[in-house]
């Protein structure tokens, strides 16, 4: 993602595969749920523009402008309601990880089996 103001592109360092390896699928999904909990609007139960904007520093993204924040929400908003529920947030996080997308079948299989073997 890059800004029209000429800023450098935001760089996402993909730690998710290592997290899955260390935590297993169930542990990783619990961590994603914890991340959702940090960003959620407590009154609405979803991540809104305002709650995401307010918590950008937690993600190391405090330099994002409003349009970049809206773009992030649009990227993950699968039902078009302008906010991210927990499932949409988890899907977005998985989509941001090229390696996890590549290994998604194994991850889903592990989650279905309820095990914690390495992905």
Short mmCIF file of the C-alpha atoms (twelve columns), coordinates in Angstrom:
data_MODEL
# 
_entry.id   MODEL 
# 
loop_
_atom_site.group_PDB 
_atom_site.id 
_atom_site.type_symbol 
_atom_site.label_atom_id 
_atom_site.label_alt_id 
_atom_site.label_comp_id 
_atom_site.label_asym_id 
_atom_site.label_seq_id 
_atom_site.Cartn_x 
_atom_site.Cartn_y 
_atom_site.Cartn_z 
_atom_site.pdbx_PDB_model_num 
ATOM 1   C CA . UNK A 1   0.000   0.000   0.000  1 
ATOM 2   C CA . UNK A 2   1.464   3.372   -0.876 1 
ATOM 3   C CA . UNK A 3   0.345   6.891   -0.272 1 
ATOM 4   C CA . UNK A 4   -0.479  9.530   -2.852 1 
ATOM 5   C CA . UNK A 5   1.565   11.979  -0.751 1 
ATOM 6   C CA . UNK A 6   4.766   10.258  -1.890 1 
ATOM 7   C CA . UNK A 7   5.413   8.341   1.300  1 
ATOM 8   C CA . UNK A 8   7.153   5.001   1.106  1 
ATOM 9   C CA . UNK A 9   4.929   1.935   0.789  1 
ATOM 10  C CA . UNK A 10  3.914   0.258   4.019  1 
ATOM 11  C CA . UNK A 11  5.839   -2.970  4.464  1 
ATOM 12  C CA . UNK A 12  4.174   -5.944  6.082  1 
ATOM 13  C CA . UNK A 13  6.611   -8.423  7.555  1 
ATOM 14  C CA . UNK A 14  4.967   -11.841 7.509  1 
ATOM 15  C CA . UNK A 15  5.445   -13.494 10.905 1 
ATOM 16  C CA . UNK A 16  2.264   -15.560 10.605 1 
ATOM 17  C CA . UNK A 17  3.844   -18.792 9.287  1 
ATOM 18  C CA . UNK A 18  6.257   -18.828 12.243 1 
ATOM 19  C CA . UNK A 19  3.377   -18.161 14.617 1 
ATOM 20  C CA . UNK A 20  1.388   -21.072 13.168 1 
ATOM 21  C CA . UNK A 21  4.413   -23.318 13.481 1 
ATOM 22  C CA . UNK A 22  4.940   -22.370 17.126 1 
ATOM 23  C CA . UNK A 23  1.310   -22.068 18.251 1 
ATOM 24  C CA . UNK A 24  -0.475  -24.560 16.018 1 
ATOM 25  C CA . UNK A 25  -3.629  -23.657 14.119 1 
ATOM 26  C CA . UNK A 26  -5.850  -23.303 17.184 1 
ATOM 27  C CA . UNK A 27  -3.347  -21.133 19.034 1 
ATOM 28  C CA . UNK A 28  -2.831  -18.964 15.992 1 
ATOM 29  C CA . UNK A 29  -6.573  -18.421 15.595 1 
ATOM 30  C CA . UNK A 30  -6.788  -17.472 19.278 1 
ATOM 31  C CA . UNK A 31  -4.050  -14.887 18.695 1 
ATOM 32  C CA . UNK A 32  -5.966  -13.471 15.736 1 
ATOM 33  C CA . UNK A 33  -9.056  -13.256 17.956 1 
ATOM 34  C CA . UNK A 34  -6.990  -11.405 20.560 1 
ATOM 35  C CA . UNK A 35  -5.866  -8.987  17.832 1 
ATOM 36  C CA . UNK A 36  -9.473  -8.422  16.845 1 
ATOM 37  C CA . UNK A 37  -10.264 -7.680  20.487 1 
ATOM 38  C CA . UNK A 38  -7.633  -4.935  20.575 1 
ATOM 39  C CA . UNK A 39  -9.123  -3.157  17.555 1 
ATOM 40  C CA . UNK A 40  -12.849 -3.690  18.055 1 
ATOM 41  C CA . UNK A 41  -15.327 -0.906  18.810 1 
ATOM 42  C CA . UNK A 42  -16.625 -2.149  22.171 1 
ATOM 43  C CA . UNK A 43  -20.121 -0.690  21.643 1 
ATOM 44  C CA . UNK A 44  -20.624 -2.115  18.140 1 
ATOM 45  C CA . UNK A 45  -18.686 -5.391  18.393 1 
ATOM 46  C CA . UNK A 46  -16.896 -4.817  15.065 1 
ATOM 47  C CA . UNK A 47  -13.823 -2.968  13.850 1 
ATOM 48  C CA . UNK A 48  -15.005 0.401   12.568 1 
ATOM 49  C CA . UNK A 49  -13.102 3.175   10.826 1 
ATOM 50  C CA . UNK A 50  -12.952 5.057   14.121 1 
ATOM 51  C CA . UNK A 51  -11.754 2.103   16.207 1 
ATOM 52  C CA . UNK A 52  -9.136  1.163   13.619 1 
ATOM 53  C CA . UNK A 53  -7.924  4.755   13.303 1 
ATOM 54  C CA . UNK A 54  -7.743  5.091   17.096 1 
ATOM 55  C CA . UNK A 55  -5.651  1.913   17.423 1 
ATOM 56  C CA . UNK A 56  -3.280  2.192   14.444 1 
ATOM 57  C CA . UNK A 57  -0.284  2.616   16.753 1 
ATOM 58  C CA . UNK A 58  -0.905  -0.907  18.108 1 
ATOM 59  C CA . UNK A 59  -0.275  -2.159  14.578 1 
ATOM 60  C CA . UNK A 60  2.725   0.112   14.007 1 
ATOM 61  C CA . UNK A 61  0.722   1.977   11.364 1 
ATOM 62  C CA . UNK A 62  0.182   5.339   13.037 1 
ATOM 63  C CA . UNK A 63  1.270   7.163   9.846  1 
ATOM 64  C CA . UNK A 64  -1.703  5.986   7.773  1 
ATOM 65  C CA . UNK A 65  -4.043  8.663   6.463  1 
ATOM 66  C CA . UNK A 66  -7.838  8.354   6.498  1 
ATOM 67  C CA . UNK A 67  -8.097  7.055   2.925  1 
ATOM 68  C CA . UNK A 68  -5.534  4.331   3.644  1 
ATOM 69  C CA . UNK A 69  -7.528  3.270   6.717  1 
ATOM 70  C CA . UNK A 70  -10.749 3.189   4.673  1 
ATOM 71  C CA . UNK A 71  -8.964  1.170   1.994  1 
ATOM 72  C CA . UNK A 72  -7.860  -1.367  4.615  1 
ATOM 73  C CA . UNK A 73  -11.442 -1.695  5.837  1 
ATOM 74  C CA . UNK A 74  -12.774 -2.096  2.286  1 
ATOM 75  C CA . UNK A 75  -10.178 -4.804  1.623  1 
ATOM 76  C CA . UNK A 76  -11.529 -6.955  4.427  1 
ATOM 77  C CA . UNK A 77  -15.213 -5.979  4.411  1 
ATOM 78  C CA . UNK A 78  -16.785 -9.027  2.775  1 
ATOM 79  C CA . UNK A 79  -20.425 -8.181  3.540  1 
ATOM 80  C CA . UNK A 80  -20.215 -4.487  2.596  1 
ATOM 81  C CA . UNK A 81  -21.357 -3.093  5.951  1 
ATOM 82  C CA . UNK A 82  -18.341 -0.788  6.286  1 
ATOM 83  C CA . UNK A 83  -16.874 -2.635  9.275  1 
ATOM 84  C CA . UNK A 84  -14.980 -5.851  10.018 1 
ATOM 85  C CA . UNK A 85  -16.489 -8.574  12.132 1 
ATOM 86  C CA . UNK A 86  -14.168 -11.144 13.685 1 
ATOM 87  C CA . UNK A 87  -14.399 -13.561 10.754 1 
ATOM 88  C CA . UNK A 88  -13.681 -10.822 8.201  1 
ATOM 89  C CA . UNK A 89  -10.696 -9.687  10.260 1 
ATOM 90  C CA . UNK A 90  -9.269  -13.213 10.422 1 
ATOM 91  C CA . UNK A 91  -9.770  -13.739 6.686  1 
ATOM 92  C CA . UNK A 92  -8.047  -10.414 5.960  1 
ATOM 93  C CA . UNK A 93  -5.096  -11.318 8.176  1 
ATOM 94  C CA . UNK A 94  -4.733  -14.679 6.434  1 
ATOM 95  C CA . UNK A 95  -4.926  -13.002 3.023  1 
ATOM 96  C CA . UNK A 96  -2.099  -10.656 4.038  1 
ATOM 97  C CA . UNK A 97  0.182   -13.653 4.521  1 
ATOM 98  C CA . UNK A 98  1.307   -15.098 1.165  1 
ATOM 99  C CA . UNK A 99  2.850   -18.161 2.807  1 
ATOM 100 C CA . UNK A 100 -0.268  -18.958 4.813  1 
ATOM 101 C CA . UNK A 101 -2.382  -18.618 1.680  1 
ATOM 102 C CA . UNK A 102 -0.051  -21.084 0.001  1 
ATOM 103 C CA . UNK A 103 -0.333  -23.469 2.950  1 
ATOM 104 C CA . UNK A 104 -4.046  -22.807 3.575  1 
ATOM 105 C CA . UNK A 105 -5.223  -26.360 2.862  1 
ATOM 106 C CA . UNK A 106 -2.908  -27.794 5.489  1 
ATOM 107 C CA . UNK A 107 -3.895  -25.087 7.982  1 
ATOM 108 C CA . UNK A 108 -7.618  -25.695 7.442  1 
ATOM 109 C CA . UNK A 109 -7.131  -29.447 7.717  1 
ATOM 110 C CA . UNK A 110 -5.274  -29.014 11.010 1 
ATOM 111 C CA . UNK A 111 -7.974  -26.709 12.359 1 
ATOM 112 C CA . UNK A 112 -10.704 -29.183 11.369 1 
ATOM 113 C CA . UNK A 113 -8.842  -31.992 13.133 1 
ATOM 114 C CA . UNK A 114 -8.318  -29.846 16.222 1 
ATOM 115 C CA . UNK A 115 -4.629  -30.704 16.376 1 
ATOM 116 C CA . UNK A 116 -1.627  -28.499 16.866 1 
ATOM 117 C CA . UNK A 117 0.943   -30.121 14.616 1 
ATOM 118 C CA . UNK A 118 3.187   -27.824 12.619 1 
ATOM 119 C CA . UNK A 119 1.692   -26.346 9.453  1 
# 
